[in-house]
Amino acid sequence: MPEHVLVAGTRPVRTPRAGRALVAAGLAVEVAVGGVVLAPSFWPHGGAPLSPAAAARTTAVATGPGAPTRVVIPAIGVDAVVDPLGLRPDGHVEVPATFDRVGWYAGSAAPGAPGATVLLGHIDSTTGPAVFYRLGRLRPGDEIVVDRADVAITRFVVDRVAQFPTRRFPTADVYGPTPAPALRLITCAGPFHGRYRDNLVVFAHLAS
């Protein structure tokens, strides 16, 4: 299935069915992205294998003054705590521990710094919607506010919302370097057959 950009009226997320197995926010990533292998229990998509050097660089979770602490998305009613995520012993990225909190991959840029800040969130659970359940409703121009540990506040503006088949995940576009500060929000989407088949990515730039 080719990549498509969401348009008004489309909703990749689904009402959760009680008792079904949750694939943590659809991120069952079996691949490395920018040197990071995303956990099989999170987003499944393709990519290059994780290098030992990349694993060493991202093993320690960054909790410095620039680390994100909260994300607010007024258009979809999100106001959530952000927790840093590191790598598990097997080289996979950790996933958010709870369904109402967001995770920041600490191997990505701090919000407001050059590069892409990557935030991950669950879409649902066995009991109901999770923090990024309405992520697919965002539209270009919507605002995303990310607070930092140093009390700085960064504001981003949505450029586009796109859905990708897990086997055609745009690794370079999501995790690759950017000359200016950028933000990526990721959750799952698409059909659920034991796990979600697609990934939903919000691309945003730092507000001027």
N, C-alpha and C positions, 0 to 999 in steps of 0.2 A: 504494500500500500504506500503510495507516495506521500511525502510530507505535505501537510496542508496548514494554512494559517486559519485560525478560527475566525468566524465572522459572526455578526450579531445573530442571536437566536440559537447558536449551537452550544451544546453542553456536553463535554466529554465525560463528566463525572456522572455517577449513577447513584440512585438511592441504595444504600447498603442493605444487603439481605441478612437478616439475623442468622447467626451461626455459621456464616461462611468463613473460610480461612482468609485472613488478611495478609496481603503481600505488602509489607510496609510501604505505604505511599506509592506502590507500584514500582519502587526502585529496586528491582531485582537485578542489579547490574552485575554482569558477569565479566566486566571489562575494565580496563584502565582508562582513565580520562585525564589527560595532562599529568600522567604519572600516578593516577589514583585508581584503584580498582574499587568500584562501587559494590556494596554487599549484595549477594544473590537474594537476600530477603528484602531488598529495596527495589531498585529499578533495573530491569533486564535490558541491556543493550550491548552492542558490539564495541570493539576497540582493541587497542594494542595491549599486550601483557605489561604488567607492572614491573618496572625495573628496580633492582635492589637499591640503587642510588636514590630514586624517587621515593621509595618507601622510607628510607632513612631520613630524608628531608621532611617528611610529613608525619612521622611517628609522634612527635611531641605536639600536643595541642596548644595553640597560641591563645593565651588568656591575657594579653597585654592591654594597654590603655585604649588601643584602637579596635578591640574586639567588639562585635555587635552584641547588644544585650536585649533588645526588644525590636519587634517589627510591627508597624501599624499600617493597615491597608484600609482606609476609610470606605472605599467603594464596595468592599465585600465584607465589611465588619470584622476584620482580623485585628486583634491586639494581643500579641503573644510574646512570651519570653523566648529568647534565643539562647541555646546552649551550644558550646563548642563541640565539634565532633573530630575525633582523631582517627587513627587506623587501628583495627583489631589486630591481634597477633598473626592472623592469616593474611594480612595485607589488605583487607577490605575496609572500606570506610564504615565507621559506626553509623547507626541510625538514631533518630530522636527516640528518647526513652519513653515519652508519653505522646498521646495523640493530640494534646492541646498545646504543645510547645513546638518550636521550630529549631532545626539544627543548622549550624554554620560549619561548613567544611573548612577547618582551620588551615588547610593547605592553600586555600584561595585568598584573595586580597581582603584586607580590612576595608569596610565600607568607607568610600571617599578616597581611597588610595588608588593609584593606577592599577588597572587589572579588573578582573571580574570577581565580585563577591558572590559566593554560591550558597544559597539557603535552601534547605530541604525540609519538606513537611509531608505528613501523612494525609491522605485524602479521606479515609474512613477507617472504621474499626468494626468489630462484630456487633457493636452496640449502637452505632450511629455515625454521623459525619465527624470528620476530624478537622484540624486547623486549616488545611488547604482545600477543603471540599468545594469552595466556590471560586477557586483560582481561575478556572476557565471563563469566568464572567468578566474578567478584567478586559479593558479596552485601551487602545492607544490614548495617551494623555492622562490616564489615571495616576494618582500619586501613591508612592510607597515611601514611608518614613522609617529609617533605621537609626535607633539610638546606639551610641557607643559607650564603652566603659568609662571613657574620659569625659563623659557628659556632652560630647559633641553630638549634634543631630545632623544626619545626612538625609537628603530628600532626592528621590529618584522618580523619573517619569517613564511610564510604560511605553515602549516602542512597538512591540508586537507580542502576540501570544500564539504559540505554534504547537502543534501536536505531531509527534514523530513515531513511527513504528520502532519498537525497541531494538530491532536488528539494524536500523539505519539511523541510530542516534548521532546527531552532529557534534561529535566530541570537540572538534576544534572551535566551533562557534560558541559552545557553552563554557568550556573550561580553558580555552586558549587565551593567550595574552591579549590585552586590549590597551591601546595607548592612553585612553582616558578611563576614569572610574566607571564601572558598569555593575549591573546587578542581574543575577539570574535566580529565579525561583523555580523549583522543580518539584513535581509530584507525578502521580500516575494518571492514566486516562485510557480510554478505549474499552474494548470488550474485556470482560472478566471470565476467563476460563481456567480456573485454578490460580491464575495470576493475571495481572493487567498486561495487555499486549502493547500498549503505547505509553509514551511519556509526554507530559505537558510541560512546556518551558515558557516562562515569562522573561522577556528581554527588556531591560530598562537602562536608561542613562542617568547620570547625575544631573539634577536640575541646576540651571545656571543662576 
